[in-house]
Amino acid sequence: RYRDTGRVTRVAVKASPGEIVLMHDIHGTTVAAMPGIITGLRARGMSFVRASALWTHGCAPRIAYR
């Protein structure tokens, strides 16, 4: 949606626990934003799991369009 790495990072880091952040690696800005997104989400205490793990543990993921 956005072609600015900083903006992609800021928007993705706003994710809430249980949300799935879908990124497409066909856009260079998305790829460039990933280190900042990972760092930003970890700094907020979030961890990364496979989507199937959300359902396994009874946590229904929320999809938010940003």
C-alpha positions as CSV (number, residue, x, y, z in Angstrom):
1,R,0.0,0.0,0.0
2,Y,2.8,2.4,0.9
3,R,6.1,2.8,-0.9
4,D,7.9,4.5,1.9
5,T,10.0,2.2,4.1
6,G,9.6,4.4,7.2
7,R,5.9,4.5,6.9
8,V,5.6,0.7,6.3
9,T,7.6,0.2,9.5
10,R,5.5,2.6,11.5
11,V,2.2,1.1,10.4
12,A,3.3,-2.5,10.9
13,V,4.8,-1.8,14.4
14,K,1.3,-0.7,15.5
15,A,0.1,-4.3,15.3
16,S,-1.8,-5.6,18.3
17,P,-1.2,-9.0,20.0
18,G,-2.9,-11.7,18.0
19,E,-2.9,-9.8,14.7
20,I,-1.4,-11.2,11.6
21,V,0.9,-8.8,9.7
22,L,0.9,-9.8,6.1
23,M,3.8,-8.5,4.0
24,H,4.6,-9.0,0.3
25,D,8.2,-9.3,-0.5
26,I,7.6,-8.2,-4.1
27,H,8.0,-4.6,-2.9
28,G,11.5,-3.4,-2.1
29,T,10.2,-1.0,0.6
30,T,8.6,-3.9,2.4
31,V,11.8,-5.9,2.4
32,A,13.8,-2.9,3.6
33,A,11.3,-2.3,6.4
34,M,11.4,-5.8,7.8
35,P,14.4,-5.4,10.2
36,G,12.8,-2.3,11.7
37,I,9.4,-4.1,12.0
38,I,10.9,-7.1,13.7
39,T,12.9,-4.9,16.1
40,G,9.9,-2.7,16.8
41,L,7.5,-5.5,17.5
42,R,10.1,-7.4,19.7
43,A,10.7,-4.1,21.7
44,R,6.9,-4.1,22.4
45,G,7.2,-7.6,23.8
46,M,5.8,-9.5,20.8
47,S,7.1,-12.7,19.5
48,F,6.7,-14.4,16.1
49,V,4.9,-17.7,15.5
50,R,3.5,-19.5,12.6
51,A,-0.1,-18.7,11.9
52,S,-1.1,-22.3,12.6
53,A,0.1,-21.8,16.2
54,L,-2.5,-19.1,16.8
55,W,-5.3,-21.6,16.0
56,T,-3.6,-24.4,17.9
57,H,-3.6,-22.4,21.1
58,G,-7.2,-21.3,20.7
59,C,-6.3,-17.7,19.9
60,A,-8.4,-16.5,17.0
61,P,-6.3,-14.0,15.1
62,R,-7.7,-10.6,14.1
63,I,-7.2,-9.2,10.7
64,A,-6.7,-5.4,10.6
65,Y,-6.4,-3.5,7.4
66,R,-4.0,-0.6,7.8
